[in-house]
């Protein structure tokens, strides 16, 4: 059997291995459902991105880990040690980064509806940059910064009008996106002119984000052209030269063997070539360059383990394999019909040929992990089901729906597992009660 990633394998017992450890033994030790994260893989991705940015882009350029993909204190400590910048989209993510003693001057605060309380809290902690979405936010930042007698650094989120050919729900670069100010409508010019008038705001540059799970070759290059053209226009009309350009994130990762496989570092080299060429053509001084890989740093560093509770065959229709987790710990199939590779961890010597629907335990017909996925014909209660590539947007999107307890996260470093987040407890369900 061919596995999606080099941190997945099979041992002599016919058990699935992850990060060099037997998943059956991990399930016995920590229970299921169980999130696994390969710390070595995360660090390797961070090192590759850091090295590429130092080699390919101007001084001051930095990869920014997008915390929405997966965020907890232990992960922010890893990112700190690897010299990454981060972006956050809520005061909660900011709180976790601060708790990990992350240098918040390397933090970019995103979001299309930051409250005044969010803005004030971020300034209190010393956040490096706000990525401002709209005119009202600029006014709020100016007012709160004035009260604090500081000058706050800001990037403006712009919408370049690029279609990345990705899931509709994560397509954020079109003119009619809820995010940012559209270049095509003149709103980007308006917000730039307004921001430059503010006494307590230092405009540093521009940001865009075209979408997530992007595989297509020219998407980032097209966005780069639009953003640099706009920056050059602003220089010529308003006299402002952007010193920073953030192209967002969205490098796609393969969830199944059918998905395209790209090398983000090779793609960065292509983007860098276009970056240097376009800046030269526009006689524009090269700004510090930023991108926000989240999924491509943690997705293949993750795996989720479940225990099969029942196998229900409906003759002539389908077979349901039900597990002890579901949409509460992984809502992505219910939301996006996201593909996944599923494997029976304790039966890796058996052919995975019988098409089944992997169902969760929530009281919802739509609570599915995957449909028409091949598993061994002998799959039965008590077997261990592994879902690959779950390091991104699983724990971070999880809930306690149906009052199910949240799974723990086990970090594996150099074949040594340690509990990073404990399993939920019943007491957690009443923790917010008055």
C-alpha positions, 0 to 999 in steps of 0.5 A: 500500500502506498501512503500519502505522506512519509510519516505514515507506514506499516510495521511487521504486525500489519499495524499502521504507523504514524511518526514512527509509532504504532497507532494501535498502541497509541490508541490503547495508551490515550483512547479514541477519538484521538488527534495525533500531531507529528512535531518533527514534521511541523518543524521541518515545514517551518524550517523549509519556509523560513529558509526559502523566505530568507533566500528568495525575498528581501530582508524582513520577509517572513512566513506567517503561520495562520493560527486558524488552521490549528492553535494551542499554546504548545504549537505557538511555542514550536512556532516561536522556536522556529522563528515563524511569524503568525497571523491571528483572527481573534483575541482568543488566538492572540491570547494563546500566542501571548501565553506561549510568550510569542513575540507579538511584534511578529503578529498580524491581526486579521478579521472582517469584524474586529470589535472595539474590545478586540482592537483594544485588547490587541493593542494592550498586548502590543500586537505588531500589525492590524490587517484592516478590513474596512473603513469602520475598522480604520476609524476604530483603530485611529480612535483607540490608538489615539486614546493610548497615545501610540501609532499603530502599524496597519496593512490594508486587506484588499480584494484583487478579484482573483478566482482561485478555482477552490471550494466556494466556501473558502474562495476569498479573493473575488470582488464580491467577497465579504473580506477586504476592499475591492480594487476594481470598484475603487474602494481600495483607493478610498480606504488607502487615502483615508488611512494615510490621513490618520495621525495615529496609524502608520500604513505599512502596506497591503494584504490579500488572500485569494482562498484556501487549498490552492493548487493552480499554478498561476493563482498567486502570480496573478494576485501578485501582479494585481497587488503590485500594480495597485501599490505602484498606482498608490505611489504615483497618485498618493505618494505612499510607497508600501514597504510590506506586501502580504499575499496571504496563504492557501497552498493546497495539500493532498488529502487523497491519492487523486489530489494534485501534489505540489511543493510549496517551496518550489511554488515560492521560487516561482512567486519570487521570480515573478515578484522580482520581475514585476517590481523591476518592471514597475520601478517599484522598490521591493517591499518585504514579502509575507505569506501565510501558510497554515494548512501546508505546515500542519495538515500532513502532520496530523492523523485522527484515530477512531474506534469502530462501534458498528458496521451496518449493511443495507443490502442493495444500498450502502454499508455504514461504518460508524465510529466514536467521533464525527462532525463534532471533532471534524466538521469538514466533510459536513461543511465542504464535502472535503475528501479524506483518506481512511485506513483501518489501522489494525488491518494494513495487511488486508486489501481496502476494497469494500466501499463504505460510508464512514459515519459519526456518532452525532444525532445528524444524518449529515454526520459523515467523515467520508462516503464511498471510501474503501475499507477491508471487507472484514471491518468490524466493531473494535477495529481502529480507523485512521483518518489521514491529513487532519492536522489542519481545521479539525481541532480548530473547528471542533465543537462539543455538539451533542455535548461530546467531549473534545479529543486530546492532542498528542504531540509526537517528537522523535518517537516520544508521544506527549499529551499537549491537550487533554481529553475533554471532561464532563466538568468542561460542559458546565464550566461557563454556567453561572 
